[in-house]
Amino acid sequence: MQNTAYPMHPPLKAPIYPAIFLDRDGTLHRDVGYLIDFAHFEPLPGVLEALRILQEKGYRLFVTSNQSGIARGYFTLDQVLALNDRIRRYFAEEGVDIEEFVICPHHPEGKVESFRASCQCRKPEPGMILYLQKKYNLDLNRSYAVGDKESDALAGLRAGARGVWLRQASVPTVDTVTEYLEFQSLLDFARDTGRVRQD
């Protein structure tokens, strides 16, 4: 069980396992805007059931999350790592094993100089997914990047996985991007994995 910021040089191993790369805010829990206090953590309806379904189907679960609030100076890296560890323990207590949270603390216009950067880990760039793929022997051809923003799905596509956009009904669809799978909730996607092939 780990909770880290994005490192640069993971070991290289042969891909074996399918995975789900989950966004955090707005995907696992209600997006309150720069969440940092666990007291405000509220899992979205159906999330626990969805994660259990995906886990039972053999997917390894990971979180990849842009956390520009660090670069913006809203909170520190250590505060985000501590929150992620608390969220991971919450899910573990409910029988869901999220193996690692990986975050991107960067933003090109950040106020904190050490995190002011254009990088390969901030979604829609694929760096966080590629790091996890190499570290855990993950088969990107059978894996999915899932989130409530187009950038989450696009990061998956750029990494060589499949992109899943949890598009709310009020958000216009994107006609020019046909590679995304679209669902209204994580539970809808998890229930559909019997139809979405893994091979």
Number of C-alpha atoms within 10 A of each C-alpha: 10 12 19 17 19 22 14 10 9 13 11 12 12 12 15 13 17 24 27 27 33 25 26 23 21 16 20 25 18 16 16 12 9 14 19 19 11 12 7 12 18 12 17 17 14 14 18 17 16 20 25 17 18 21 19 11 13 11 21 21 19 21 24 30 24 21 23 22 22 25 24 20 14 13 16 15 19 12 13 23 19 16 18 23 17 14 20 22 16 13 15 13 10 12 13 21 19 23 16 20 27 27 27 25 26 26 22 15 14 19 15 17 14 11 21 18 16 12 16 16 26 26 25 19 19 24 23 28 30 21 20 23 25 17 16 20 17 24 19 23 16 19 23 26 30 33 29 24 18 19 20 27 29 26 28 30 21 17 20 19 25 23 26 28 25 25 18 14 9 6 7 8 12 9 6 6 10 8 12 19 17 19 20 13 22 27 21 15 22 21 14 12 13 10 8 12 8 13 7
